[in-house]
Amino acid sequence: MLAQLSAEPLAIACAVLLVGASACLMTQWMRLEVHIRKIGATRAPSVAGNPLTASIWFFSAAKAQTRNRLLDFFNGLYDAATPECPNCVGVSAMPWGRYLLTRDPEHIKVVLTTQFSDFGKGRRGGLIRPMFVKDRISDLETFEKGASAFLSKLPSSGKTVDIMDLLYRMTLDVTTDFLLGASVDSLDNPRNEFAGAFSDVQRIQMMLTTVGPFKLFVPQGRYNRGIQAIDRFIMPYIEQAMALPQDELEKLSNSDKHFTFLYSIARYTRNRRALRDQIIAVLLAGRDTTAATLSWAFYELSHFPDKYKKLRDEVLAFVGRTRTPTYEDIKEMAYMRYTLNETLRLYPAVPYNLRAALEDTTLPSTPGQPPLFVAKGDMVIYSVLAMQRRKDLYPPTSETFEDPAVFSPERWENWRPKPWQYVPFNGGPRICVGQNFAMTEMAYCMVRILQKYDRLEYRGDWHAQLHEAEIVGKPSQGVKVALYEECS
């Protein structure tokens, strides 16, 4: 009886607090609704409007992520959209925040350019841009070294190989050589600690992003160990750069072969963490985006022998079977460019991205409809992958224009996408400054492979292949192929 009496005041106090908190949230919500109406805006249609439904939604997103079905999940959200707002939906996870998910090119345009200051993450291109000028990229020595090592690891003609595994190891070697002046040599050392840690960190980071406010429930021990392994590899190079006096760094010229990416940015900041973050960001772009795109390209080409032959014929017409390609050769290969563009159309390297609103703002709606309200702190998640696969953004299928779901480099011969409907390298102030480097490296590698091999055959289960969305999207099953030399 005494226990019951003593529990009653506690229960009453909890009830009062709960009612008070609910009233406070309701008051804030009503004030916000009045503000939204006052500025003539509206909310995006909601697919989850309270903490319970938001929890279920985030769990479903995580489940789709682990099953490599995130694109299906993302596209399925728009079943709940409205005709007035067909390509943007909202998830209200109060008190954890609100999320807007979009596949609308006008929204991507606004976030990346016209209202960049409302969503911006800051400019990083200034520090790294000097390393991506044409005269440095056109020096193909690093690419040749990587491609030669890659070709040496391919098995004899007709034998099965996971070309994706070798491509990831090759691009890691090329990129670390370019960034730090020393390759990690993962082609010769496939169990390299750094390579494994880098993959682990990306995979777990994507899951942490997917579950949003529930990331505390994701085990992070392996993630933290991965970060430590990355630091063990990178930090000695940073310390070496920091040991150089500022005047010595300034004397180094961009044309100096010993002038690395790290030395370039060390001239502008002596902050070790900033240097590390810049290196990892460019390493991600230089290694993963390139390797994933090449993997998808060979995956698709293995399904279309006629397109592989057409591409090889172009390569042989420009450089023959043995001549080392020049930068000018690569730039003049039109069908090579179309092949890479088409690969990036179907498989943009960074399939999902996000920006936080830095202040109250809006996103455009369909013509004649009020804009969509975005409150300060809201997260805007946009998918270039989903947007670039929207059939309604393409011309009707015809004899000269394949179904947009089909890999067809030929479509680029007479078609150009409308602005902001094809953005594999982002755009605006945050456009990828290394895109020319990546396109050159990919084309160079493809040229070297096509010079040697007459035929490509897929050895995996074509229908089992899924899009594995980490920070960079890659084939979930690897790319198991057989390459045949012409003489065989």
N, C-alpha and C positions, 0 to 999 in steps of 0.2 A: 504493500500500500504506500509506504513512504517513497519507494523507488518510483512508483507511478506518479506521485505528487511532484517529486523533484524533476521528473522528466517532462512534465507538462509545461513549465516555463521555457525550457529549452526548445520544445516543439513550437511553442507560440512565437518565440524569438526567431526561429528559422523561417516560420511561415511569414512573419512580418518582413524579414529580409528578402525573401523570395518575391513577395508581392511588390516591395519597394523597388527591387532590381527590375522586375518586369515592367513596372510603371515607368521607371526611368528610361528603359529601352524603348517602350512604346511612345513616350514623349519625344525622344530623339528621332524615332522613325517618322512620327507625324510632322515634326518640324522639317525633316528632310523632304518629305512628300510635298509639303507646302512650297519649299524652296524649288523643287523640281518643276512643279506646275508654274511657279512664278517666272522661271526663265524659259518656259515653253518647251521643256524637254520631257522625255518619258523613259521608262525603264525597259531594258531588254527582257523578253519573255523568260520566265524562271523555270529551271529544271530541278531546283532544290531551293526551298525558301525558308528553312529553319535548321537548327543544329542537328536534329535527328536525320532529316532527309539529306542534309549535306554530308553527314557522316557516312551514310549508305552510299552516296554518290562517290565520295573519295575512295571508299573501299572498292567499289566497282571499277573505278579508274585504275587503281593499283592492281586489281585482278587482271584487267585487260592488258596492262603493261607487262605483267609476268608471263602472260600467254601470247605475247606479240600480236595482240589484237587491238592496239590502241587506236589505230586509224578507224576501224569499224566502230569502236566506242565513240570516238570523237564525232564521226559523221552521223551516228545514231542520235546524238543530242538534238539535232536540228529537226527531228520528227516533232519535237515540242515547240518549234519556232512558229511564228505567225507570218501570214503573207506580208504584213507591214515590215517585219524584221526577220527575214527568212534565214539569215546566215550568222546570227549572233544570239547567244543565250547567256543567262546569268545563273550563278550559284551563290546564294546568300548563306554564308556560314557564320553568321553573327553568334558570338562576339569575336570570331576569328577573322572577320573580313569578308569581302565580296569579290567574286571572280567573274570576269566576262570572257567568254570563249567565242572566237570569231574565225571565219574563213572568208571574210569579205575583203577584196583587194582595196577598197576605199578606206577601210579601217587600218589596214597595214600601211597604206600611204600616209594617213594622218599620224599614226604612232611613230613612223620613221622619218617623216619630213615636215609636213605643214604644221603639226603641233608637237614637234619633237621636244620642245622645252617642257611640255606638260608631262612627258613620259620618259625623258632622256635618261640614259645611264652614264652620260659623260662621254667626252671625246677621248679616244685612245689612239687614233690613227697618227697623230702628230709625231709621237715618239718612234713609231715603227716604220712610218712611210719611207724614210730614206733607204731602207734595206730592200725596198720593192720597186726601185726605179728600173727602167728598162735595161740599162747597161749591166746591171747586176743579174737580172733574170736571164738575159740573153747569153750570159756566160754559162754554158750547159755542162760544164765539167762535172759538177756535183751530180747532175741527173744521169750523166753517162756512167759515172762510177756506180751509182745505185742500180741502174738498169743492167749493167754488166754482171754485177753480183747477183741480181735477181735471176737473170737468165741461166746463170751457172747452177742455180739450185733447182731448176725445173728438171723433172725426170726425163728419161729417154722417150722418144716419139711414141705416142699412143698409150702411155701409162697415165693412170689417174692421179691428179694432184688437187689439193685444195688451194686454188690460186689466190683466194682471199687471204689466207694465212700468210702467204709469201708477200702479198702486196702490202699488208699492214706492217710487216717487218721491214720491207724495203723502204717504205715512206717514213718510218720511224728513223731509220739510219740516215736517210737523206736530210730529214728535217733537223735532227740533232747536229749533223755536220754543218748545216747552214746556220743554225742558231748559235752553236757553241764552239764550232771549229773542231769538234771531235764526235765521231759517230758512236752510237751505242752498240753497233755491230750485232744487232738482233738477228740478222740473217744467218750469222755463224753461231749465234747463241740464242736459240729459240726460247730457252727458259730464263731469259734475262729478267732479273727482279724488277727493274724499272718498268719494262713493258707490261708485265703482269699487274703491277700496282696501278699503272696508268689506266688499264682497262677496268680494274675493280672499282677505282674511284669514280669513273664515268658512269658505270652501271648503277652504283648505289646513289650517286648524285641525281640521276634521272628519277629514281624511285622516290627520293626525298622531295624532289620537286613535284612529282605526281600526287603524292599524298598531302601536300600543302600543310595545313595546320596540324596534321597528325604525324608529322615526321619524327616526333619523339618516340613513337612506337616502333620505328624501324631500327634494328640493331646496327650500330655504327662502329663496332670494333674493327672490322675489316677495312672500313673506310679510313679510320684514323691511322691504321697501320700502313695503308696505301699512301697516305699523305706523307708519312714519315719516310717511306722508301723513296718517294719522289724527291723529297728534300735531300736525302742522302746522296742522290745522284747529281742534283742541280746545284746545291749550295757550294761545293768546292769550286765550280766554275765562276760563280758569283763572287766568291772571296778572291779569286784570282784577278777578276776584273776590278774589284774594289781596291786591290793593292796597287794598281797603276795610278800614278798621279794624274790629276785632271789635265795638266798641260800635255802629258804624253798621250792621253786619249784624244785630245784635240788634234794632235799632230797626225794621227792615223787618218788615212784617206779612205773613202768609200771604195776606191779602186784597189786598195791593198787587199791581197788575198787573205791576210791574217785579220782583217777587220771584220769581225763577226757581228751578228745581230746583237749579242749581249754587249759588246763594246759600244755599239751604236747607242743603245738606250742608257748605258752607264754614263754617257756624257751628260745626260739630262737629269738623272736622279741618282742619288747615293743611298736610296732607301732599299734595303735588301728585299723586303716583302714585295715592294712594287716591282722590282726586277724579276723576282720569282713569278709573280702573277702574270706579268707580260710574257715571259718565256712559256709558261704553261698554256696561256691563251693561244699563242701562235703555234705552239707544238700541237695543240688540239686541231687547229685549222690546217696545219701543214701535213700532219700525219693522218688523222682520221677522215677528214672530209675527202682527201685525195684517194686514200685506199678504198673507202666505201664506194665512191663514185666509180672508180675503176672496176671494183668487184661487180657492181650492178651492170656496168657496161658489158663486161665479158659474160655475165649471166644472160643478158638479153641477146647478145650477138650469138651465143651458142645455140639459141633457139631459132635463129634466122641465118642459115648458111649463105643465102644470097646477099645479105647485107654485110656479112663478114667478108665475102669475096669482093664486093664493091669497095669496101674500105681498104682491103689489101691491094686491090688494083691501083687505087689512088696513091697509096704509100709507095708502091714499086715504081709508079710513073714518076714520082718526085725524087726518090732517093735510091731506087734500086734495092738489091738484096743485102748490100753490105755497107754502103756509104753512111757515115754519121750524119744525121739530120742537123741542119742549122736552125736557128731561131726563125729565119725568114721562110725556110721550107715549111715549118710547122704552121706558121701563120697563113700560108697560102693554101693549105689543105682544107678545102671547103667541106667535104663530106666528113672529115675528122671532126671539124667544128660542129657540124650538124649532129653527129653521133653523141658528142659530149653534151651538147645543149639538150638533146632529147633525153639522155640519161638523167640530167639534172632537172628536167621538167617532171619526169615520173618519180624521181627519187632525190629531191632536194636534200643536200647534205644535213642541214639542221631542220628537221621536220616540224619541231614545235619550239616556240620561243615565247617570252613573256616580258612585260614591262609593267612597272608600278606607276600609277598616277601620282604625280608630285603635288597636284592641286586639283580642285574641282574642275572638271572639263566635260566635253561631250565627244561622241563619235557620230559621224553622219549616218542617217537612215536612208531608206528608199525615197526617191523623189516625192515630194508632197507630204511626207511624214515628219513629225518632230524628231530632233536629234536624240540620241541615246545618252542618258546621264551617266557620267563616270565620276564617282566621289574620290576625293583625295585618299590615297591608300589602297584603292581598288586595284586588283591585278588584272591586266588584259593579257590573255593567252591567245596567241594567234598561230595558226598552222599553215605554213606555206605548202606543206604536203597535201593537206585537204583542199586548199584553195586551188592549187595547180591541177587537181584532178576533177574539178567541177566541170561536168560536161556542158553546162549552160554558158560557160565562158568561151566556148570554142565554136567555130563554124560547123554547120551540119556535116555529117560524114558523107563523103562522095568519092568518086574515082580518084580525085587528086588530094583528098584529105581523109586519112585513116581515122577510125574511132579513137578518141583521145586516150582511151585506156590501153591502146596498143602501141608498142615501141615502134616508131617510124621516123628515122632521121630525115626521110624524104620530105616530110611535112614542112621542114624549115627552108626548102628550096623556094617556095612561093608564099610563105606565111610568116608573119611576125606577130608575136603576142601584143596585146594592148598594154599600155603602161600599167605597171603594178600587178599584172596578172602572171608575171614570170619574174620571180625575185630570189633565185637560188643563192645569191650572195648578199641578201639584205639590200638596203638602199639608204639614201640620204647621208647624213653625217656619219652613220655607223656602217656604211657600206664596207664590205670586206676589202681591205687594201691589198690583200695577198691573192686576189682572184686571178690576176695575170700569172703569178707564180704557180698557182695550183693548176690552171688550165695548161700552162706550158709543160709542167711536170707530167701531167696525165697524158697529154698528147705525145710527149717524148717517149714515155714508157710504152704506150700503145704502138707507136711506130716501130720500136725495137722488137716487140713481140710479133707484130705482123710481118716484119721483114723475114723473120725466121720460120714462122709457122704458116702453113698453107691452109690448114683446116682446124676447126675448133668443135669439140663434141662435148655435150653436157652429160655428166655421169651421176648426177644426183636425182632426187625425186622432184621434178619440176613443180608439181602441185603442192608439195609440202613446204615450199619456200614461203617464208613470211617476212614482213618488215619488222625488224627488231629495233625499236626506237629507244636508243640511249640518247646521249646528247647529240650524237650523230647517228643517223639511221643506216643500218647495214643488213645484209642478208642473214636471216636467222640460222640457216643451215650451212653457212659457208658457200663456196662456189667450187664444187668438184667437177673438174673438166679433164679432158684429154686433148693434148695439142699434138698435131701431126706435122712433121717436116715434109717439104715437097718431095724429097727424094724417097720417102718411105712408101 
